[in-house]
């Protein structure tokens, strides 16, 4: 059931939100509803459905939690430009 809600927001924020909603081809009400729903969702992250497209992007390679990509990149560039 939809219920009317009145909010007081900064006019500039409202205008930016309207433009954003327009670019996404949705109403400002729907945009705010989706945002509030995402904030208050009780669904644990591990239960979120991942689309088949996103799953297809996975390489299956596990990256260690302590992986230092900056050092790895610096080493790569050092070797490349020797």
PyMOL commands that set and color helices and strands:
alter all, ss='L'
color gray80, all
select helices_A, chain A and resi 11-23+28-40+45-47+52-57+69-80
alter helices_A, ss='H'
color red, helices_A
deselect
rebuild
show_as cartoon
